[in-house]
Amino acid sequence: MGAAMAKQSAQLQMPEDQELPEEEAGRDAEIVEIADGADWNVVERAFLTRRSIRKFKKKQVPEHLVHRMLEVGRFAPSQGNCQPYKFVVIREPELLAGMEEYCVSECRRLSGAIDYTAYPEGSLKRIATKSAARLFNSLDPNMMHPIPLTATRAIAAGRFMVFHRAPTVIVILMDNHGIGVPAIDIGIVGTNIIMAAHSYGLGTCWIGFSKLLNRSPQWRERLGVTERFEVSEAICLGYPVGKPAESEIERATHEIAWFENGEKKILG
Ligand SMILES: Cc1cc2nc3c(=O)[nH]c(=O)nc-3n(C[C@H](O)[C@H](O)[C@H](O)COP(=O)(O)O)c2cc1C
């Protein structure tokens, strides 16, 4: 696999490739005609059936599969091809337990500092916590959204886990000196990894709560998070317990603005 990958890498690095006539470009993907209303194809189905998995078997994922999905990750597009990331693969049970413990304690701390609903109406504690919550909201409105806030409370109360006892966790470190918006590149590389895992029947879940590790100098050091890097996301990985829900997960239907033939239509 190594040699094949190196060859592919050399081919992909040729920007002129795109300008070659079709027959010389050596494309191996043929253009496929898809009729209106045709069944989803294999790639589309893979995206439509992937679900987040939060319950894993104890059985460890073979090492070569992890290398394989990281290799697929390596071929992700990134702005200016800057590839602003590094991976930390953790398969050490004590390390994973320590990460879980640390993140849970941070959720407890955060919850105690901002969850004013936990204190009686009119009490000093409630007033102080509410103003702390307001301050947090102005600093990080996304984190103060009800969904992460509810999850933070659930983690603090032991009703939800951070790393879901996955036997393997891939932490993605983001290089803040990347070009453009490195967080977008992280999303793409992670999607490549997750979709490769899905194609082997493995389960994954993105873990945004892994960012909590940035708050600890000890964890930063242990995971090799050097100055310009930060823990951006993590991916839990393992063999799923049971079958993920068969049904498609509910998604919003987003408005689409469509410009054509001098007209603008709003669809959706
Ligand atoms: C960037 C990102 C961060 C996420 N963080 C977490 C997390 O910390 N814990 C968790 O259980 N799920 C997490 N998720 C999973 C989402 O909750 C899940 O993708 C969403 O509910 C849709 O469900 P589906 O993945 O099964 O389609 C995250 C997803 C993304 C894309």
The ligand as an SDF file (V2000), in Angstrom:
LIG
                    3D

 31 33  0  0  0  0  0  0  0  0999 V2000
  -17.6240   19.0050   15.2140 C   0  0  0  0  0  0  0  0  0  0  0  0
  -18.5180   18.0450   15.9470 C   0  0  0  0  0  0  0  0  0  0  0  0
  -18.3880   17.8820   17.3200 C   0  0  0  0  0  0  0  0  0  0  0  0
  -19.1800   16.9600   17.9960 C   0  0  0  0  0  0  0  0  0  0  0  0
  -18.9850   16.7430   19.3270 N   0  0  0  0  0  0  0  0  0  0  0  0
  -19.6420   15.7470   19.9610 C   0  0  0  0  0  0  0  0  0  0  0  0
  -19.3350   15.4290   21.3200 C   0  0  0  0  0  0  0  0  0  0  0  0
  -18.4970   16.0580   21.9840 O   0  0  0  0  0  0  0  0  0  0  0  0
  -19.9960   14.3790   21.8840 N   0  0  0  0  0  0  0  0  0  0  0  0
  -20.9020   13.6320   21.2080 C   0  0  0  0  0  0  0  0  0  0  0  0
  -21.4190   12.6720   21.7560 O   0  0  0  0  0  0  0  0  0  0  0  0
  -21.2380   13.9240   19.9180 N   0  0  0  0  0  0  0  0  0  0  0  0
  -20.6100   14.9420   19.2880 C   0  0  0  0  0  0  0  0  0  0  0  0
  -20.8820   15.2250   17.9580 N   0  0  0  0  0  0  0  0  0  0  0  0
  -21.8630   14.3930   17.2350 C   0  0  0  0  0  0  0  0  0  0  0  0
  -23.1670   15.1610   16.9130 C   0  0  0  0  0  0  0  0  0  0  0  0
  -23.9460   15.2320   18.0640 O   0  0  0  0  0  0  0  0  0  0  0  0
  -23.8790   14.3890   15.7830 C   0  0  0  0  0  0  0  0  0  0  0  0
  -23.0780   14.4170   14.6260 O   0  0  0  0  0  0  0  0  0  0  0  0
  -25.2380   14.9840   15.4420 C   0  0  0  0  0  0  0  0  0  0  0  0
  -26.1150   14.8670   16.5240 O   0  0  0  0  0  0  0  0  0  0  0  0
  -25.8620   14.2980   14.2300 C   0  0  0  0  0  0  0  0  0  0  0  0
  -25.9660   12.9010   14.4320 O   0  0  0  0  0  0  0  0  0  0  0  0
  -25.2760   11.8330   13.4750 P   0  0  0  0  0  0  0  0  0  0  0  0
  -23.7790   12.0850   13.5150 O   0  0  0  0  0  0  0  0  0  0  0  0
  -25.6450   10.4790   14.0190 O   0  0  0  0  0  0  0  0  0  0  0  0
  -25.7810   12.0440   12.0920 O   0  0  0  0  0  0  0  0  0  0  0  0
  -20.1440   16.1880   17.2840 C   0  0  0  0  0  0  0  0  0  0  0  0
  -20.2830   16.3740   15.8990 C   0  0  0  0  0  0  0  0  0  0  0  0
  -19.4800   17.2670   15.2430 C   0  0  0  0  0  0  0  0  0  0  0  0
  -19.6130   17.4020   13.7340 C   0  0  0  0  0  0  0  0  0  0  0  0
  1  2  1  0
  2  3  1  0
  2 30  2  0
  3  4  2  0
  4  5  1  0
  4 28  1  0
  5  6  2  0
  6  7  1  0
  6 13  1  0
  7  8  2  0
  7  9  1  0
  9 10  1  0
 10 11  2  0
 10 12  1  0
 12 13  2  0
 13 14  1  0
 14 15  1  0
 14 28  1  0
 15 16  1  0
 16 17  1  0
 16 18  1  0
 18 19  1  0
 18 20  1  0
 20 21  1  0
 20 22  1  0
 22 23  1  0
 23 24  1  0
 24 25  2  0
 24 26  1  0
 24 27  1  0
 28 29  2  0
 29 30  1  0
 30 31  1  0
M  END
$$$$
